[in-house]
Amino acid sequence: MVAISHGARAPEFCTQDGHAYRFDWGIEGLEALAPSSAVVVVVDVLRFTTAVCCALESGGTVLPYPWSDDGVGEFAARHDAVVAGRREDGAPSLSPTDLLVMPPMRLVLPSPNGSALSVTARALGARHVLAASLRNATAVARAARQLAANEAITIIAAGERWGDATGPLRPAVEDMIGAGAVLAALDPSNARSQPRSSPEASAARAVFLSARPLLFDALLSSASGRELAARGWDDDVATAAAYDVTDVIPILDGSEYRPL
């Protein structure tokens, strides 16, 4: 019998074992599910994984980097890449809208959520790490199924952080919608008689199906969407809300996201 202290969350009960398609949040969810999954799909709709998709759509390459200035310049120089800057300065940045029309480049893209998850997934030994957004949800699902070869697939919603990059996780509805889009493509029927999706994955799938008729409105009304709109960046929300507009499949190859 497993002894559990009052209030503790025992990780052995949180692996969603027995289900082909699994869903969880942030670094903690990644650590719980990645060791038993053949494929990890990172979803950070506003904006990291949408930016990765758009950069690759325009012929570029993205190198994820944790949210820290420590060593990022040296890392970029070693990989012959440019470090993303501030959109306000006209520099390549996390803006997916801008990346769609910029010349192809090798871009180091730090972010506290999607980028950190990508680096951590690799460190945990995940065999295949993919970046999904609404723009490429079905294409990523198709690739994940092929790469998994009947083993488990984990979808990780990045979420945001309260306060700063080290604060507690804030579940972000746009990431649940994006994860649900991938899960809906993986498991169109969601048959109850032979469940392939965990209850957690089925819940994310249901959120996407509910939001699908008005994706832009759902994203723009979210906390993250409101923040972007307040900065005048509702164009990034529109770019992120475009559903299944590309077949680009970003796969982490060493330290770089490249098209599969």
Beta strands, then each sheet from edge to edge (+ up, - down):
strand 1: 21-25
strand 2: 39-43
strand 3: 61-65
strand 4: 82-83
strand 5: 106-110
strand 6: 128-132
strand 7: 153-157
strand 8: 160-161
strand 9: 169-170
strand 10: 250-253
strand 11: 256-259
sheet 1: 1+ 7+ 2+ 6+
sheet 2: 3+ 5+ 4+
sheet 3: 8+ 9-
sheet 4: 10+ 11-
end
